[in-house]
Amino acid sequence: MTILLLEDDTVLGETLHEMLSEAGYATDWVSDGEEAAEAAFNTRYDLYIFDINVPQINGFDLVESLRSADDQTPTIFISAMSDIAAITKGFSVGANDYLKKPFYPEELLVRIEARFGQMKHDVEYGEITYNPINHDVKRNGKLLSLGDVQLPFLRLFITNIGRTITKESLLDLMEHPSQSALRVAINKLKHTTGWNIENVRGIGYRIEKS
């Protein structure tokens, strides 16, 4: 899947671009509406992820103009505009989904795969089975109850088998991030899943392909 990401916040843009790339999506990141319009004209994308309050052309107007030009590329809005009027307008101009800021970056991945069918079946690794639609996690067929940290961590690892997940990507999923909290969370995930999660020194963690 190829994705066009429109986000003018540098920190969030970098985080999302890195996360989407690590998840295997070819992602182009632009920071204003005119750049996005030009990219959409020159390249055929499978998905648009657009912020709304961006320079030059706002997300609403951009999607409306794309739809008028018969561009029906699925679109997710990500925005701090959380009132019902903004959400209603987002869908009325042609968006397929609307994610309110702030959000865990991991949630965006789940939205992409659940809504646009990149993961239609359970994902399995070792003794673990993960359902990307209802987020059920089972170990040897027994349903597990995971917390707000372990579930996003599990989701990120099981969809990136063989890839190194950077510490920064994992810390972004934590409400109170720290290096010590990260080590504790990884150890808990090892215990819960039975996975051998390798520490890639100075970079992050990975689980190898079986």
C-alpha positions in Angstrom: 0.0 0.0 0.0 1.2 3.5 -0.9 0.2 6.3 1.4 0.3 10.1 1.2 0.6 11.7 4.6 -0.2 15.4 5.1 0.9 16.7 8.5 2.5 20.0 9.3 3.5 19.2 12.8 7.1 18.1 12.4 7.3 15.8 15.4 4.1 14.0 14.7 4.8 13.8 11.0 8.2 12.2 11.6 6.7 9.8 14.1 3.9 8.7 11.7 6.1 8.5 8.7 8.6 6.3 10.5 5.9 4.1 12.0 4.1 3.6 8.6 7.4 2.9 6.9 8.4 0.3 9.5 5.0 -1.3 9.0 5.8 -1.8 5.4 3.8 1.0 3.8 5.5 3.2 1.1 4.8 6.6 2.6 5.3 10.1 1.2 5.1 12.9 3.8 4.2 16.5 2.9 3.5 19.5 5.2 1.1 21.7 3.3 -2.0 21.3 1.2 -0.4 22.5 -2.0 2.3 19.9 -1.8 -0.3 17.3 -1.1 -2.4 18.3 -4.1 0.7 18.2 -6.3 1.7 14.8 -5.0 -1.8 13.4 -5.5 -1.7 14.7 -9.1 1.6 13.1 -9.9 1.3 9.8 -8.0 -1.4 7.3 -7.6 -1.8 6.4 -3.9 -3.8 3.7 -2.1 -4.6 5.9 0.9 -4.5 9.5 2.0 -3.9 10.5 5.7 -4.6 14.2 6.0 -4.5 16.7 8.8 -7.0 19.5 8.5 -5.5 22.7 9.8 -2.5 22.9 7.5 -0.9 25.7 5.4 -2.0 26.7 1.9 -5.0 24.4 1.4 -6.8 22.9 4.4 -7.7 19.2 4.5 -11.4 19.8 4.0 -10.9 21.8 0.8 -8.2 19.4 -0.4 -10.4 16.3 -0.1 -13.4 18.2 -1.6 -11.3 19.2 -4.6 -9.9 15.7 -5.1 -13.4 14.2 -5.0 -14.5 16.8 -7.5 -11.7 15.6 -9.8 -13.0 12.0 -9.4 -10.2 11.0 -7.1 -11.9 8.5 -4.8 -8.7 7.4 -2.9 -9.7 6.3 0.6 -9.0 9.1 3.1 -8.4 9.3 6.9 -8.5 12.7 8.6 -6.3 13.2 11.7 -7.2 16.4 13.5 -7.4 18.1 16.8 -10.8 19.4 15.7 -13.0 17.1 17.7 -16.4 18.8 17.7 -19.3 17.1 16.0 -19.5 19.8 13.3 -15.9 19.2 12.2 -16.3 15.4 12.2 -19.6 15.7 10.2 -17.9 18.0 7.7 -15.0 15.6 7.3 -17.3 12.8 6.3 -19.5 15.0 4.1 -16.5 16.1 2.0 -15.6 12.5 1.4 -13.4 11.1 4.2 -13.7 7.4 5.1 -12.5 7.8 8.7 -11.7 10.5 11.2 -9.2 10.1 14.0 -9.2 12.7 16.8 -5.9 14.1 18.2 -4.2 13.2 20.4 -4.1 9.5 19.6 -1.6 6.7 19.9 0.2 6.3 16.6 -0.5 2.6 16.9 -4.2 3.3 16.7 -3.8 4.7 13.2 -2.2 1.4 12.0 -5.2 -0.5 13.4 -7.6 1.9 11.7 -5.8 1.4 8.4 -5.8 -2.3 8.5 -9.2 -2.8 9.9 -11.0 -0.4 7.6 -9.0 -1.0 4.4 -8.6 -4.8 4.6 -4.8 -5.1 4.8 -5.3 -7.7 7.5 -8.5 -9.7 7.0 -7.4 -12.8 9.0 -5.9 -13.6 12.4 -2.2 -13.0 12.7 -0.2 -15.8 14.4 3.3 -16.0 15.9 4.4 -18.7 18.2 1.6 -19.5 20.6 -0.1 -16.1 20.0 -3.0 -15.4 17.8 -4.1 -11.8 17.3 -7.4 -10.6 15.7 -6.8 -7.1 14.1 -10.5 -6.3 14.0 -11.7 -6.9 17.6 -8.1 -6.9 19.0 -8.6 -10.3 20.8 -5.3 -11.9 21.8 -5.1 -15.7 22.5 -2.3 -17.9 23.7 -2.9 -21.5 22.8 -6.5 -20.7 22.2 -7.0 -19.0 25.6 -8.1 -15.4 25.6 -5.6 -13.0 27.2 -6.4 -9.7 28.9 -3.7 -7.2 27.9 -3.2 -3.6 29.3 -2.9 -0.3 27.5 0.8 -0.8 27.0 1.1 -4.5 26.2 -1.6 -4.6 23.5 -0.1 -1.9 21.3 3.4 -3.4 21.8 2.1 -6.8 20.8 0.3 -5.4 17.8 3.5 -3.6 16.6 5.7 -6.7 17.0 3.4 -9.2 15.5 2.9 -7.1 12.4 6.7 -6.5 12.0 8.2 -9.9 12.4 11.9 -9.8 11.5 12.0 -6.0 11.7 13.7 -4.0 14.4 11.3 -1.8 16.3 13.1 1.3 17.5 12.9 2.3 21.1 11.5 5.7 20.1 8.5 3.9 18.3 7.8 1.9 21.5 8.2 4.9 23.8 5.6 6.8 21.7 3.1 4.1 22.7 3.6 4.7 26.4 1.6 7.2 28.5 4.6 7.7 30.9 7.7 6.8 28.7 11.1 6.1 30.2 13.9 3.6 29.4 13.2 1.7 32.6 9.5 1.5 32.0 10.2 0.3 28.5 12.4 -2.6 29.8 9.7 -3.5 32.3 7.1 -3.5 29.5 9.2 -5.7 27.2 9.8 -8.2 30.0 6.1 -8.4 30.7 5.4 -8.9 27.0 8.0 -11.7 26.9 6.3 -13.4 29.9 2.8 -13.0 28.5 3.5 -14.2 25.0 6.4 -16.6 25.4 8.2 -14.7 22.7 12.0 -14.4 22.5 12.2 -10.6 22.0 15.8 -9.7 21.1 17.4 -6.5 22.3 19.2 -4.9 19.4 21.7 -2.8 21.4 21.3 0.9 21.0 18.5 0.6 18.5 15.4 -1.3 19.7 13.9 -4.8 19.8 12.9 -7.4 17.4 11.4 -10.9 17.1 12.8 -13.1 14.4 10.8 -15.0 11.7 10.1 -18.5 12.8 
